[in-house]
Amino acid sequence: MTSHDDVFDMPETRQPTILSVYNQKGGVGKTTTSVNLALALAALGKSVVLIDFDPQSSATSNFLLRDKAKVGINDLLRKETFVEDAITPTAFDGLSMIVGARKLYSLEHALDSRGGSQRGLRKALHFSRNPPDYVVIDCPPALGHLAAGALAASDRLIVPVFPGRYALDGLRRTLQVVEHIQNGLNPSLSLAGILMLSITNDEVGRESLNQLRSEFPEQMFRTAFPYDVDVVKATYRRMPAAIFTPEGRTTSRFAALAWEIVHGRGNAPDDAQLKPALERIRSWHEATDTSYSARRASSIDEGDEPSGGSNGARQAERAQSSGRGGMGAGIVGLVIGLAAGFALGAAVGQPILGKLLGLGG
């Protein structure tokens, strides 16, 4: 077997375009963008690997991979597997994942052991065989070792922005981070575009969009996303919005965004060009809707580790949860008993007490 060091001396293989989805501000739709963009790129016929690089592992929970993935990002950063072997196929043709793990919280400094500084992820993502067309990295917020490592490994950056009072401030800070990375770790990093999400049809939404377009006219994606309650529902049900509502407007807009990624920012596809991708997404919905419904019915705990080697931990967590459930049932029983006692006392005790005190007949 080729060693981790020798693999980089082999004849050069075409490498994928690595896209990071990052904003220093949290809660701006990074995971929603990563998941649905990766799916839309696959629907356009591209081969895509989505990397869940956020310790919360929210992206992983969208793809029914909890019991299928044997290895993930944790193993890759520890140099325990090659990138080709860390990939788990999803139910959607052309889309695979390197699943996340909460253990990333304790592995932030592991990047330093792979080639110095935060360049370790870039080396770990070197494909010696079967390279995909795109790698999409769902980054954590803030600028720790993980986010810096993702940006150092990336070719292009997508910055999602929510409307609001602090949207511009957060965007400016994020672009300062990008400039810092470009000046040091990764001079090749470029801005794919700024993406406006969840635009409301009110004063705040319109003003936020106008401000962004005024200050960053050349950096904005042509595709923008109005607020869509179906996206909120899909997030709550832990599934891609494009699969939750394949006929929805958000689905077609993610397909248009994927087109901009492939053909260049500002390029707008017509309906005929997007039709095959949207038909493919509809077929995926029909093939997987039952699977997602079954998972919702089973009420899987989102805190479960998605990667292999954690069955014992999951069983312990479930046992602990069961214990908490038993304790909760006992407390509920006690409350019901007390309530019944008070009710009985009110109904029976008052006449008896009255007789004893000479207050009743």
C-alpha positions in Angstrom: 0.0 0.0 0.0 1.3 3.5 -0.8 2.2 5.6 2.2 0.8 9.0 2.9 4.1 10.6 2.0 4.7 8.6 -1.2 1.2 9.3 -2.6 2.1 12.9 -3.3 5.1 11.8 -5.4 2.8 9.9 -7.8 2.0 11.3 -11.3 -0.3 14.3 -11.0 -4.0 13.6 -11.1 -6.5 16.2 -12.0 -7.7 17.8 -8.8 -11.3 19.0 -8.0 -12.3 22.6 -7.6 -12.6 23.1 -3.9 -15.4 25.5 -2.8 -15.8 26.7 0.8 -19.0 28.1 2.2 -18.0 30.5 4.9 -19.1 33.6 6.9 -17.5 34.6 10.1 -21.0 35.3 11.4 -23.1 32.3 12.5 -26.6 31.6 11.6 -26.5 32.9 8.0 -27.4 29.7 6.1 -23.9 28.2 5.5 -25.2 24.6 5.9 -28.3 25.2 3.9 -26.2 26.7 1.1 -23.6 23.9 1.3 -26.1 21.0 1.3 -28.4 22.3 -1.5 -25.6 23.7 -3.7 -23.8 20.3 -3.6 -27.0 18.6 -4.5 -27.7 21.0 -7.3 -24.2 20.6 -8.8 -24.8 16.9 -8.8 -28.1 17.4 -10.5 -26.3 19.3 -13.2 -24.3 16.2 -13.8 -21.1 17.0 -11.8 -19.4 14.7 -9.4 -19.4 16.3 -6.0 -18.0 15.5 -2.5 -19.6 17.5 0.3 -17.4 17.8 3.4 -19.0 18.5 6.8 -16.3 20.5 8.5 -18.5 22.0 11.2 -18.3 20.1 14.6 -22.1 20.4 14.8 -22.3 18.0 11.9 -25.6 19.6 10.7 -24.8 18.9 7.0 -24.3 15.1 7.7 -27.7 14.9 9.2 -29.3 15.8 5.9 -28.2 12.6 4.1 -29.3 9.5 6.0 -25.7 8.4 6.5 -25.5 7.9 10.2 -25.3 4.1 10.0 -23.6 3.8 6.5 -20.5 5.9 7.1 -17.6 3.9 8.5 -15.0 6.7 8.3 -15.2 10.5 8.0 -13.4 13.8 8.4 -12.0 12.8 11.8 -10.2 9.8 10.3 -8.9 11.9 7.4 -7.4 14.6 9.6 -5.7 11.9 11.7 -4.0 10.5 8.6 -5.8 7.2 9.2 -7.3 7.0 5.7 -6.9 8.5 2.2 -9.5 10.9 1.0 -10.8 8.4 -1.6 -11.5 6.0 1.3 -13.1 8.6 3.5 -16.0 9.2 1.1 -19.4 7.8 1.6 -22.0 7.8 -1.3 -25.3 9.4 -0.7 -28.7 8.3 -2.2 -28.2 10.9 -5.0 -26.2 10.0 -8.0 -22.9 12.0 -8.3 -23.0 13.3 -4.7 -20.9 11.8 -1.9 -19.9 13.0 1.6 -17.1 13.0 4.0 -19.2 13.0 7.1 -18.6 15.2 10.1 -18.0 14.4 13.8 -18.3 16.3 17.0 -14.8 15.1 17.8 -13.6 18.0 15.5 -13.9 20.2 18.6 -10.9 18.4 20.1 -9.1 18.1 16.7 -8.7 21.7 15.7 -5.0 21.5 16.2 -4.6 18.3 14.2 -4.2 20.4 11.0 -0.9 21.6 12.2 0.6 18.1 12.1 0.0 17.8 8.3 2.5 19.8 6.4 2.7 22.8 8.8 0.3 25.5 9.8 -3.2 25.1 8.5 -2.2 23.6 5.2 -2.9 20.0 6.3 -6.4 19.8 4.9 -5.2 20.7 1.4 -2.8 17.8 1.5 -5.4 15.5 2.9 -7.7 16.4 0.0 -5.2 15.4 -2.7 -6.9 12.8 -4.9 -4.7 10.2 -6.5 -7.6 8.4 -8.2 -11.3 9.1 -9.1 -11.2 12.9 -8.4 -14.7 14.6 -8.3 -15.4 17.8 -10.2 -16.1 19.7 -7.0 -15.5 19.5 -3.3 -17.9 21.7 -1.2 -16.8 22.4 2.4 -19.4 23.4 5.0 -17.2 25.6 7.3 -17.7 26.4 10.9 -18.3 30.1 11.9 -15.6 32.2 13.4 -11.9 31.9 12.5 -10.4 29.0 14.3 -8.0 26.4 13.1 -10.8 24.5 11.2 -12.1 27.5 9.3 -8.6 28.7 8.5 -7.7 25.2 7.3 -10.8 25.0 5.1 -10.0 28.4 3.5 -6.3 27.4 3.1 -7.5 24.3 1.2 -10.0 26.1 -1.1 -9.9 27.5 -4.5 -13.0 29.6 -4.3 -15.2 31.0 -1.5 -18.9 31.5 -1.3 -20.1 33.9 1.3 -23.8 33.6 2.3 -25.4 36.6 3.9 -28.8 37.1 5.7 -30.5 40.5 5.5 -30.4 42.6 8.7 -28.7 45.4 10.4 -25.4 43.7 10.9 -25.2 41.9 7.6 -22.8 44.4 6.0 -20.6 44.5 9.1 -20.3 40.7 9.2 -19.5 40.6 5.5 -16.8 43.2 5.8 -15.1 41.2 8.6 -15.4 38.0 6.6 -13.7 39.6 3.6 -10.9 40.9 5.9 -10.4 37.3 6.9 -10.3 36.2 3.3 -7.7 38.9 2.5 -5.6 37.7 5.5 -5.7 34.1 4.1 -4.9 35.3 0.6 -1.9 37.2 1.9 -0.5 34.2 3.8 -1.9 30.6 3.7 -3.5 30.6 0.3 -2.7 33.2 -2.3 -4.8 31.3 -4.9 -8.1 31.7 -2.9 -10.6 33.7 -4.9 -14.1 34.9 -4.1 -16.7 32.9 -6.0 -19.4 35.3 -4.9 -21.6 36.8 -2.2 -25.0 35.1 -1.9 -28.0 36.9 -0.4 -30.4 34.5 1.3 -33.8 34.7 2.9 -34.7 38.2 1.5 -38.0 39.4 3.0 -40.3 41.7 1.1 -40.2 44.5 3.6 -38.0 47.5 4.3 -35.2 45.5 6.0 -35.0 43.0 3.2 -35.0 45.5 0.4 -32.6 47.9 2.1 -30.1 45.0 2.9 -30.1 43.8 -0.7 -29.7 47.3 -2.1 -26.8 48.1 0.3 -25.0 44.9 -0.7 -25.5 45.5 -4.4 -24.4 49.1 -4.0 -21.2 48.3 -2.0 -20.3 45.0 -3.8 -21.8 45.2 -7.3 -19.2 43.0 -8.9 -19.0 40.3 -6.2 -22.7 39.5 -5.8 -24.2 36.4 -7.4 -26.9 37.1 -9.9 -29.0 34.5 -8.1 -30.6 35.7 -4.8 -33.1 33.9 -2.5 -36.3 35.3 -1.2 -37.5 34.0 2.2 -39.1 30.6 1.9 -40.9 28.9 4.7 -40.3 25.5 3.1 -36.5 26.0 3.7 -37.3 26.4 7.4 -39.4 23.2 7.4 -36.7 21.3 5.5 -34.1 22.4 8.1 -36.4 21.3 10.9 -36.8 17.9 9.3 -33.1 17.6 8.6 -33.3 17.1 4.8 -32.2 19.2 1.8 -34.7 21.8 0.9 -34.4 20.7 -2.8 -35.6 17.2 -1.8 -38.3 18.5 0.6 -39.9 20.6 -2.1 -38.5 19.7 -5.6 -41.0 22.0 -7.2 -40.3 24.9 -4.9 -38.7 28.2 -6.0 -35.7 27.7 -3.7 -34.9 24.4 -5.6 -34.8 26.2 -9.0 -32.7 29.0 -7.5 -30.1 26.6 -6.1 -29.9 25.0 -9.6 -29.4 28.5 -11.0 -26.7 29.1 -8.4 -24.9 25.9 -9.3 -25.0 27.0 -13.0 -23.3 30.3 -12.0 -20.6 28.3 -10.1 -20.0 26.1 -13.2 -20.3 28.8 -15.9 -19.2 31.9 -14.1 -20.8 34.5 -11.8 -23.5 36.5 -13.5 -24.4 33.8 -16.1 -28.1 33.1 -15.9 -29.5 29.8 -17.4 -32.8 29.6 -19.2 -35.6 27.2 -18.3 -34.5 24.7 -20.9 -31.0 24.5 -19.5 -32.2 23.9 -16.0 -34.9 21.4 -16.9 -32.8 18.2 -16.8 -31.4 19.1 -13.4 -34.8 19.9 -11.9 -36.2 16.6 -13.4 -33.3 14.7 -11.8 -34.1 16.4 -8.4 -37.7 15.4 -8.7 -36.8 11.8 -9.4 -34.5 11.9 -6.3 -37.4 13.1 -4.2 -39.7 10.3 -5.4 -37.0 7.7 -4.7 -36.1 8.9 -1.2 -39.2 10.5 0.3 -40.2 7.2 2.0 -36.7 6.9 3.6 -36.9 10.4 5.0 -40.4 9.8 6.3 -39.2 6.7 8.0 -36.4 8.5 9.7 -38.7 11.3 10.9 -41.0 8.7 12.4 -38.1 7.0 14.2 -37.1 10.4 15.9 -33.4 9.8 15.6 -31.4 11.9 17.9 -29.4 14.5 15.9 -26.6 14.3 18.5 -25.6 10.8 17.5 -22.2 10.5 16.0 -22.6 9.7 12.2 -19.3 8.0 11.7 -18.2 4.4 12.4 -16.8 3.2 15.7 -19.4 4.9 17.9 -22.0 2.2 18.3 -21.2 1.7 21.9 -21.4 5.5 22.6 -24.7 5.7 20.8 -26.1 2.7 22.9 -24.8 4.4 26.1 -26.5 7.6 25.1 -29.7 5.8 24.4 -29.6 4.0 27.7 -28.9 7.3 29.5 -31.8 8.8 27.6 -34.0 5.9 28.6 -33.0 6.4 32.2 -33.9 10.0 31.9 -37.2 9.0 30.4 -37.9 6.7 33.3 -37.0 9.4 35.8 -39.3 11.8 33.9 -42.1 9.3 34.0 -41.7 8.9 37.8 -41.8 12.7 38.3 -44.9 12.9 36.2 -46.5 10.2 38.2 -45.6 12.0 41.5 -47.2 15.2 40.2 -50.4 13.4 39.2 -50.5 11.7 42.6 -50.2 15.0 44.4 -52.8 16.6 42.3 -55.2 13.7 42.9 -54.5 13.9 46.7 -55.3 17.6 46.8 -58.5 17.0 44.8 -59.5 14.2 47.2 -58.7 16.4 50.1 -60.8 19.2 48.8 -63.8 16.9 48.2 -63.6 14.8 51.3 -61.4 16.5 53.8 -63.3 19.7 54.1 -66.6 18.2 55.5 -64.7 16.0 57.9 -62.6 19.0 59.1 -65.7 21.1 59.4 -67.3 18.5 61.7 -64.2 18.3 63.9 -64.1 22.0 64.3 -67.8 22.4 64.8 -68.3 24.3 61.6 -70.5 21.9 59.7 -73.8 19.9 60.3 
